[in-house]
């Protein structure tokens, strides 16, 4: 084992021991839960314009899928006259 690996292992162990200290308020279980990859729900609902943009982008996505990225299609829709007209009427 190299010096680097040994130092990393020792540092990791020291950090985990320190996190177990109740004064800090952290535990190993909390640290491990953060990396689960679960997404949190939106904190507020999307606006009417954002919902309109998403629905219009969904329709275009079906035709351009594989040729363009979602971002490119969304940008194209947001610049379109049809989107602007519908957004004004909201």
FENVEN-V599375 format. One record per pair of residues at least 24 apart in sequence whose ideal C-beta (glycine too) atoms are under 10 Angstrom apart, sorted by the first residue. I is the first residue (numbers start at 1). J is the second residue. D is the distance in Angstrom with one decimal. If there is no record, write none. Layout:
{{I	J	D} {I	J	D}}
//
This chain:
{{47	90	8.9} {48	86	10.0} {48	87	8.3} {48	90	4.8} {49	78	9.4} {49	83	8.9} {49	86	9.1} {49	87	5.3} {49	90	6.5} {51	90	9.5} {52	77	9.4} {52	83	7.1} {52	86	5.8} {52	87	6.2} {52	89	9.7} {52	90	7.0} {53	77	6.4} {53	78	6.0} {53	83	6.6} {53	86	9.5} {53	87	8.0} {55	86	9.8} {56	80	7.9} {56	82	7.4} {56	83	5.8} {56	86	7.7} {56	87	9.7} {57	83	9.2}}
//
